[in-house]
Amino acid sequence: MIDAAIIGLGWWGKNIVNAVQARSERLRFIRGVSKEPDTVREFAANHGFELSTELNDALNDSRVQAVVLATPHSLHTGQIIAAAAAGKAVFCEKPLALKKADAVRAVEACRQAGVVLGVGTNKRFWPSMRELRRVVAGGELGEILHLEGHYSNENSGMHFSSWRELPTESPAGGMTGAGLHILDALVSLGGPIRYAHGRLVTRKPPPDPHDTVSVMLEFESGVTGVFGTVRATPFYWRVHVFGRKGSAEAIGENDLVVRLTGAKPATQSFEPVDALRAEFEAFADAVAGRAPYPIPPAQMIDTVAAFESVVRSIESDSVVLPGRQ
């Protein structure tokens, strides 16, 4: 059992605790840190962990083996580096960083300290996405030509926090929310990107924002891609991989449709899993040395590099090439 501290107990921090505490046999929270402790004292007591207000309280606690960051995005890099320096494994909610250079610093700090770094992209643990990656890696689709994705939800209106709408924390509309999940999915399938061209259209500003993001990509492999995200529409997820011999489409959490040349479309439906708990148990396994963390650090950096490129493209209304920004 890995003893951990949860840093940040807003909407998403509470979701993490609810998914793990007394439900996982591999990780538990023994400390919590909140800048607004009076609002979460009852929550902490109900879940049986000690509450304080400073990150250093957790970093200086010899019982704590790992810290989980559910904090404002701009704080992530500094907090990861501090945790690594204290010898603590780190799980950071996405985005790992807002800039590629900061992601590199965070990854390097954990490498030098010899601690595990995890990142909160729980959609990778959905059964549909696990099977999609297996199908692609197995070569069933032939040469991969094109990727498409879409992820939209209503979370920005339903779970509003003022800090999330600051341009310094959440640039480019829905990109740090749903947009980053779908971008990460495409990077996990296509690798690093060569260029990005994005467009943000805003119909209503926060709170309860109504806006859309549309992005065209080319990957270093030559594969092309396109994705979109909408803030203020019911949940929808689709990732579609097109190859020379067929295509495979993940729809929602549990369904995959495979279309191969000369065959009828085949639909697979998988048993649901708690993907949030699954990602933390994968992190716990890595901390305990049972298995490597399933997302390589280089891929974490690739996702942040792609994110930064999309943001820069939206802000400049132009094509952006990573490394030439």
Phi and psi in degrees as a GROMACS rama.xvg file:
@    title "Ramachandran Plot"
@    xaxis  label "Phi"
@    yaxis  label "Psi"
@TYPE xy
-91.6256  125.01  ILE-2
-89.6138  124.224  ASP-3
-129.519  165.256  ALA-4
-119.556  136.568  ALA-5
-98.9775  123.902  ILE-6
-108.039  108.949  ILE-7
102.76  116.929  GLY-8
-125.872  44.9765  LEU-9
-79.9953  -157.549  GLY-10
-53.8207  -50.0158  TRP-11
-77.1272  -36.0832  TRP-12
-58.1416  -40.7411  GLY-13
-65.6564  -38.8389  LYS-14
-59.0135  -40.4566  ASN-15
-62.1504  -49.2184  ILE-16
-59.674  -44.7224  VAL-17
-62.3563  -31.6117  ASN-18
-76.7142  -27.0403  ALA-19
-107.54  -47.2291  VAL-20
-62.7593  124.629  GLN-21
66.2592  7.62884  ALA-22
-113.627  -29.3628  ARG-23
-100.877  143.775  SER-24
-97.3156  6.67378  GLU-25
-118.285  -21.8591  ARG-26
-146.576  141.94  LEU-27
-145.237  156.72  ARG-28
-99.5679  126.943  PHE-29
-111.469  -11.5687  ILE-30
-141.18  152.766  ARG-31
-135.807  148.023  GLY-32
-126.373  127.787  VAL-33
-144.655  138.555  SER-34
-77.8924  -8.97301  LYS-35
-126.576  66.1198  GLU-36
-62.1127  -31.6883  PRO-37
-63.4847  -25.1257  ASP-38
-81.9473  -12.158  THR-39
-129.114  10.846  VAL-40
-60.7788  -44.4581  ARG-41
-65.3032  -40.2478  GLU-42
-60.592  -46.9115  PHE-43
-62.3558  -43.2955  ALA-44
-63.2118  -41.8616  ALA-45
-64.1228  -28.2491  ASN-46
-101.519  4.9397  HIS-47
71.5587  33.4095  GLY-48
-127.407  154.516  PHE-49
-74.7898  143.452  GLU-50
-119.092  136.88  LEU-51
-146.183  -176.464  SER-52
-113.129  -6.12607  THR-53
-123.908  139.768  GLU-54
-56.2002  -39.4834  LEU-55
-61.6149  -25.4492  ASN-56
-60.2182  -38.5783  ASP-57
-78.2581  -39.9078  ALA-58
-67.8399  -28.1239  LEU-59
-90.538  -0.237282  ASN-60
-88.929  113.498  ASP-61
-65.6153  -18.7982  SER-62
-74.2217  -26.5865  ARG-63
-77.9998  120.584  VAL-64
-95.3457  -23.3797  GLN-65
-150.468  150.454  ALA-66
-119.24  145.185  VAL-67
-116.492  121.525  VAL-68
-99.4269  114.336  LEU-69
-122.84  58.5586  ALA-70
-117.331  170.208  THR-71
-53.3248  143.665  PRO-72
-57.6531  -39.816  HIS-73
-67.7857  -15.3366  SER-74
-87.4219  -13.8715  LEU-75
-58.2571  -48.6981  HIS-76
-59.7276  -50.5434  THR-77
-61.9429  -39.0022  GLY-78
-70.6233  -37.4166  GLN-79
-63.1923  -45.5097  ILE-80
-62.6142  -41.0214  ILE-81
-64.932  -42.4729  ALA-82
-65.2142  -42.5057  ALA-83
-61.6218  -41.509  ALA-84
-62.9022  -28.0541  ALA-85
-86.0802  0.987275  ALA-86
79.3928  19.9937  GLY-87
-100.021  136.684  LYS-88
-63.6055  152.734  ALA-89
-131.269  129.526  VAL-90
-113.968  122.021  PHE-91
-116.87  126.448  CYS-92
-61.9925  151.889  GLU-93
-72.8494  151.846  LYS-94
-74.6692  142.996  PRO-95
-55.1954  -40.14  LEU-96
-157.773  167.749  ALA-97
-95.277  -13.6581  LEU-98
-131.948  146.347  LYS-99
-58.9513  -42.3746  LYS-100
-59.2547  -37.6262  ALA-101
-71.569  -36.7756  ASP-102
-61.9595  -41.142  ALA-103
-61.469  -43.9983  VAL-104
-60.6351  -43.4142  ARG-105
-65.189  -46.5098  ALA-106
-62.0175  -42.3996  VAL-107
-66.6589  -37.7325  GLU-108
-61.6654  -41.4171  ALA-109
-70.8653  -36.8463  CYS-110
-63.0032  -47.1958  ARG-111
-64.9033  -34.8265  GLN-112
-81.366  -12.2118  ALA-113
71.424  31.8519  GLY-114
-114.796  153.48  VAL-115
-74.5952  139.751  VAL-116
-119.034  124.948  LEU-117
-117.753  158.986  GLY-118
-134.961  143.999  VAL-119
-84.4468  72.6327  GLY-120
-117.759  72.4526  THR-121
-67.6093  -16.6618  ASN-122
-64.3013  -22.4548  LYS-123
-61.5296  -21.9942  ARG-124
-94.4849  -0.652463  PHE-125
-63.1819  140.831  TRP-126
-56.0793  -38.7234  PRO-127
-62.495  -39.4673  SER-128
-76.7953  -34.5831  MET-129
-62.8217  -43.7011  ARG-130
-70.0882  -36.6777  GLU-131
-59.8975  -45.769  LEU-132
-63.707  -35.8356  ARG-133
-65.3081  -44.5355  ARG-134
-62.1256  -44.9937  VAL-135
-63.8735  -47.104  VAL-136
-64.6925  -28.9868  ALA-137
-77.5969  -8.28507  GLY-138
82.77  7.75298  GLY-139
-62.8601  -27.2754  GLU-140
-91.491  -3.09943  LEU-141
74.3805  -157.294  GLY-142
-61.8823  127.675  GLU-143
-79.0475  130.518  ILE-144
-111.777  -35.6766  LEU-145
-157.757  145.394  HIS-146
-124.645  141.289  LEU-147
-132.602  146.435  GLU-148
-151.504  154.924  GLY-149
-152.965  132.869  HIS-150
-141.773  122.56  TYR-151
-137.129  151.507  SER-152
-160.442  -179.416  ASN-153
-108.444  16.6923  GLU-154
-60.9632  -35.8026  ASN-155
-63.1673  -30.3306  SER-156
-87.6784  -31.9177  GLY-157
-82.8311  -26.8029  MET-158
-129.685  58.6989  HIS-159
-73.172  132.382  PHE-160
-132.477  131.522  SER-161
-59.3854  -36.1345  SER-162
-64.4655  -29.9818  TRP-163
-67.7989  -17.1852  ARG-164
-99.8887  2.09739  GLU-165
-70.952  135.911  LEU-166
-57.3966  -30.1329  PRO-167
-73.5084  -19.6669  THR-168
-102.92  -36.9966  GLU-169
-136.462  71.5559  SER-170
-70.156  156.019  PRO-171
64.242  50.2755  ALA-172
59.5508  -120.053  GLY-173
-86.5679  14.9026  GLY-174
-69.1556  -33.9742  MET-175
-81.1476  -9.99396  THR-176
-97.3676  -109.315  GLY-177
-63.8706  -36.5154  ALA-178
-58.4335  -39.8443  GLY-179
-69.191  -33.4569  LEU-180
-62.4767  -44.53  HIS-181
-72.9097  -35.4872  ILE-182
-63.2841  -42.8329  LEU-183
-61.0709  -39.1017  ASP-184
-61.677  -42.0306  ALA-185
-69.6095  -39.3821  LEU-186
-64.2836  -36.9444  VAL-187
-64.2532  -24.5929  SER-188
-97.544  -34.716  LEU-189
-107.123  -14.524  GLY-190
86.7527  -164.383  GLY-191
-63.2872  151.265  PRO-192
-94.2927  153.836  ILE-193
-96.5245  -38.8559  ARG-194
-154.06  161.243  TYR-195
-139.81  143.619  ALA-196
-138.595  111.534  HIS-197
-119.435  160.386  GLY-198
-142.685  129.689  ARG-199
-111.522  128.378  LEU-200
-120.634  120.482  VAL-201
-107.263  126.03  THR-202
-103.101  -28.9736  ARG-203
-149.741  127.787  LYS-204
-75.7791  169.454  PRO-205
-61.5639  158.153  PRO-206
-72.6235  163.904  PRO-207
52.6293  62.2728  ASP-208
-68.9948  145.927  PRO-209
-119.15  105.932  HIS-210
-154.253  164.912  ASP-211
-131.453  146.025  THR-212
-123.204  132.533  VAL-213
-127.686  134.432  SER-214
-138.234  134.785  VAL-215
-106.538  139.409  MET-216
-130.924  153.604  LEU-217
-130.036  135.037  GLU-218
-93.0443  158.969  PHE-219
-58.7655  -25.4827  GLU-220
-73.39  -12.4274  SER-221
97.1874  -11.1449  GLY-222
-65.305  141.984  VAL-223
-101.883  163.353  THR-224
-156.425  160.269  GLY-225
-150.988  141.802  VAL-226
-149.401  162.583  PHE-227
-143.605  160.44  GLY-228
-148.516  143.104  THR-229
-126.216  127.874  VAL-230
-94.1293  123.467  ARG-231
98.6777  47.1336  ALA-232
-149.478  153.01  THR-233
-58.4598  158.261  PRO-234
-49.5621  133.221  PHE-235
-154.063  134.67  TYR-236
-137.503  131.435  TRP-237
-151.312  129.619  ARG-238
-130.209  123.437  VAL-239
-125.493  124.179  HIS-240
-110.404  125.724  VAL-241
-109.238  125.249  PHE-242
-122.827  173.83  GLY-243
-65.0849  -29.8545  ARG-244
-102.852  -5.28656  LYS-245
164.641  -175.893  GLY-246
-136.747  158.469  SER-247
-136.354  134.903  ALA-248
-129.994  116.393  GLU-249
-86.4538  126.876  ALA-250
-122.581  115.329  ILE-251
66.158  -159.851  GLY-252
-78.9196  -29.1497  GLU-253
-128.037  2.80764  ASN-254
-120.456  141.072  ASP-255
-136.203  132.215  LEU-256
-114.418  124.943  VAL-257
-113.205  128.842  VAL-258
-121.584  109.135  ARG-259
-110.547  149.415  LEU-260
-54.2917  127.678  THR-261
79.7801  5.71841  GLY-262
-128.184  155.82  ALA-263
-73.4277  149.512  LYS-264
-55.754  136.663  PRO-265
-115.454  123.707  ALA-266
-106.03  129.709  THR-267
-115.667  135.572  GLN-268
-119.952  128.487  SER-269
-108.031  156.096  PHE-270
-64.5471  134.458  GLU-271
-63.2882  149.409  PRO-272
-130.451  160.125  VAL-273
-84.5825  94.1759  ASP-274
-65.5884  -31.065  ALA-275
-66.2378  -45.6868  LEU-276
-66.9164  -36.4424  ARG-277
-61.2399  -40.3105  ALA-278
-69.3634  -33.3397  GLU-279
-73.86  -31.4709  PHE-280
-72.2226  -32.8454  GLU-281
-65.4583  -39.3521  ALA-282
-63.2501  -45.3034  PHE-283
-61.5759  -40.2418  ALA-284
-61.607  -38.8919  ASP-285
-67.8035  -41.5024  ALA-286
-63.4653  -38.6229  VAL-287
-79.4113  -6.3157  ALA-288
81.5651  14.41  GLY-289
-80.9198  -28.5172  ARG-290
-161.982  150.777  ALA-291
-68.2096  151.482  PRO-292
-66.2191  134.004  TYR-293
-71.3064  -10.1886  PRO-294
-108.751  111.754  ILE-295
-64.4326  144.962  PRO-296
-55.1584  -37.4585  PRO-297
-60.6928  -35.5666  ALA-298
-72.5709  -33.5877  GLN-299
-58.88  -43.6757  MET-300
-66.0445  -41.3492  ILE-301
-59.1952  -39.7356  ASP-302
-66.2177  -43.3607  THR-303
-65.504  -38.9852  VAL-304
-61.0292  -42.0176  ALA-305
-66.043  -42.0976  ALA-306
-59.5331  -47.9468  PHE-307
-60.2019  -39.1254  GLU-308
-65.451  -41.2715  SER-309
-63.3327  -44.6585  VAL-310
-61.1531  -46.3357  VAL-311
-63.1652  -37.2636  ARG-312
-65.7495  -43.878  SER-313
-62.9322  -42.6583  ILE-314
-68.5267  -32.0696  GLU-315
-101.551  -7.40065  SER-316
51.8443  51.6203  ASP-317
-152.609  166.446  SER-318
-70.8183  136.69  VAL-319
-123.079  133.092  VAL-320
-107.589  120.568  LEU-321
-55.126  137.415  PRO-322
88.8955  -8.32221  GLY-323
-126.901  38.8059  ARG-324
